[in-house]
Amino acid sequence: MWNGLRALLCASMAAIGLAGCGTGTRDAAVPPAAHDEAALARDRQAFVEAMKPRRPGRPVVAMLALNEGTELTDLLLPHAVLQHADVAEVRIVAPRAGRVTLFPALQVEGAQDFATFDRAHPAGADYVIVPAMEPADAPAVRAWLQQQASRGARVIGVCSGALVLAQAGLLDGRRFAGHWYDRGTLRQRPGATHVPDRRYLVDRDVATTTGITASVPATLALVEAIGGPAKAAAMAAELGVDGWGPAHASAPFGLTTGRGAEYLFNKAAFWRGERRRLEVRDGADDIALALATDAWTRTGHVDVEAVSSSGPVKLRSGLVLVAGPATREAKPLPLVAALKPVQQLDRTLCEIAGRYGNARRDWVMQEMEYPRTAANTACAW
């Protein structure tokens, strides 16, 4: 059975341009990037300067979404941080009003449709934050994003949201970051240049980030631009991080000999079957539940269902999470209320390693493009 699966995977990897179907040699250890501190400081300041408000009054942030499929953490984390920082009017905007299905799990209510947003804000948004979407080439999303950019909105593509920007032509002739898996595709845009070793990067009012967890430093940098460094520092403390600079080591992330088959197996997820219930109530922290749910689901083994005996719940940000009575037997998805959101992610990664092994934890970190730290590898909880 394995030989047949291996042949299928190798053919699939060749079709999408991936190497790694050789004899299975061990991946070489990749040293961390040697950072130029002056260049990092310049890139951080460039982002902050580019994102400072330009219009009088309270800035308007449109969190762009696709009703059929928007990445969970890419949407919930920036939305929650900006709402709690109270530095802008924040709206989730989608082709249709109402529900947004998130991937790899959960659903939320409360999206505003494009026409309603446009009537309320005829001059356009000050900022448009673009999460990863499936598909990345929805015509309605592309047209609305192009319209907002033409009206002067600063655009931030989070993780594979860079693919949505590319479809709209917003990466043409620009430098970009982007999730490691998308870089080959993004480089095909005319004049688009990938810059490694940056968690976030701006080029002429269009910013991009690396993988899912880069939404943390990028959103904090946006808070700094709008509300100042003290406001950003306060939000960083609540998230459980020390800083929000753009430093990143790109080299450890990518499909190598041992990861190509792992990637395709994970995407196929034909063995997924363990069920977890996410027990939620009003006031639940959007960020912690998003990071933990994202990580558990990306193991390829777990389905997560939001459970509440009282029905839908209002999260801390004010967003409504679709929930209801449990529809099946399931183990609880462990969340620790005393932990800050990024600490919860680190603990979750350790729990994943304990249940499925270090290789599975490391794969989840690859998908989320989350760097190794003592907290998520030593697991001294």
Phi, psi and omega in degrees: 000315181299320181298320178294317178296319180298318179297318179297317181295318180298318178297319179294319180295320178297323182295330180257012171081031181253143173268174170121015179252036180272225186273002177083035177295151182292139177295136178286146175294139182250124181290154178293159180291146173270107188275138171269104187299323180294318179294320177299316180297320179295317181293322177296314181294324178299320178296312182299316181295318181295332185261005178292145181302143180243347181247153175292157177089183183285126181296155179246124178249122175260117173272105184285138180218156171248125186304323186281338183182108179227139185295133188305296185289323178306325181272307189291322185292305179300321179301312183291317180297314181292323177296315183288326177292336177058047180250357185200163168276123186242128180228137169273126186235132185216168178303324179236147177289152173110236192276142172237123175276126183260153173233143013274005181196163171079165178218149176230156175250160171117005178290144174262142180279162185303315184297319180295317178298315183297323178294320181286332185226072185296337177278353180093171178284156171282325181221143171236120177259128189243105175285173170296143180223155174229111002279163182273357186241034179296123185302320182295320178294314181301313182296317181292321179296317177299320178297314180296318179297321180293337178270003174103007179292138167281136188243133178237116177265115181268126177055232181285004167300339175300330177295324178293318176299318180298318179299330180273001179080012186275354175260354182299124179074015183239158170276146183214162171260252177099152178299145185303326184290336186267352193297321179299318179294317183293327179294343180284347177290144183302120175074007180281134185232122178281135177247113181283168172063034174226127176288327175211157187203141177238143174218107178050061173073007175238120182245151176223160178232168171281211189296183191314312186288349175292348175298336179293297182294325182294318179292322177296322177295324176293319176300318177299316181298321184273315189249354178100163185294328180294319178296318179295320180296322179296320179290324178298319179297321179293325179285334182094033177235155183272333184204179183216033177288171185271005184298140181201149172252104184284329190303322182291352185252127178157171179272115178241192186310310185276352188257340183298309178296322179300318180298312183291322175300316182297319180292323178293317175049037183288348179262359184300132182193344178286131184254137178233141176253130176262102183278118187235156175215168180306137179089002179300147183282116181304316191289312181298315182291327178294312182297316181293316179297316178303312183295311181300318183291328181284358171294339185085357183251345197237134165255140182241134179236129176282128187237132175206128180292340182262006179091204183306146182238150176267118180287173183303325181285348186099350178287146181263123177264130178289124180207162179191185177302149179301136180259000184198163174289135182201149173283151177291145172276117190286122172235140181248111187300330184284346183273143172286159189306314181289328173297322177297321177297315180299318178295318179300317179298322176293322177294323177296317178298320179295327183270319188243355179101161183297326182297320179290320175301315183296326178293318178301319178295326174298310182298321181273358183047057184248121184293152175292140172221168177299325184295322185262359176241323177284328174058047179268060180270000000 
